[in-house]
């Protein structure tokens, strides 16, 4: 079968399509004929060497397709079903066939296109968990950075669905603003604009936002934290696309802010709670209540272009590979 192979960390060009043996499902696993695989920022971090990893490997964590083989101790009724799932060991998805643990499988709801199911199932589940971890409620104002991204665009919609009083989306270029407005924010700002912090503060009547959700890090995280309301501001960290950043603990203490490692909180919850968030995201997408944005789909051979697009933060929504 054809698969994307990475022999050593490096630029996107290290992603090369090779012929390898088709895998067989092990105990408690099924084999999926992959129709779509998500390209996520975690893939970029591993490939670039920013995260410790064992090479060589086949990237790919989130896949969708049809079950074509069932291993021992897996439900035989899954055979032939269209599913989305995560790969064991967070590898193997950029390929024509991928092994997945049967316990991670979610059936694609009737009427929901597979590409949309792949774009929404993990991202939507994480977005719901992040909002829960930060206790976002009807009285809260919320600032979401990377608001045009795969998870950010869903955070905007779900924050609105939870009844958040004010939802503000921040993006890194003027060209992404229409996409954020389209998801129903009260304010969309370009954080390359020197006056963006003042715009956010003005939108909240000078009080600052109750919740900041940041996936970028770097200098932007420090800027975003300046928008948080003194005494009530909660900062939810769920990514480091712009690099790590030092947090001013003196400022946090003086202003009475709370910083939450949102992803760690989500992943520490019981499996059944995490699964329920994913199932709810799929149901909401099938009903049209949660709409994932898909930036573009690429064939396997264009995996380097897909990574470069994501790494350069040029995408609006999810990026997919189509084996």
NORMO-V242304 format. One line per field, one symbol per residue. burial: b if it has 16 or more other C-alpha atoms within 10 Angstrom, else e. A space follows every 50 residues. Layout:
burial: ???
This chain:
burial: ebbbbbebbeebebbbbeeeeeeebbeebbbbbbbbbbbbbbbbbbbbee eeeeeeebbbbbbbbbbbbbbeebeeebbeebbbbbbbeebbbbbbbbbb bbeebbbbbeeeebbbbbbbbbbbbbbbbbbbbbebbeebbbbbbbbbbb bbbbbbbbbbebebbbbbbbbbeeebbebbbebbbebbbbbeeeebbebb bebbeeebbbbbbbbbbbebbeebbbbbbbebbbbbbbbbbeeeeeeeee ebeebebbbbebbeebeeeeeeebbebbbbbbbbbbeeebbbbbbebbeb bbbbbbbbbbbebbbbbbbbbbb
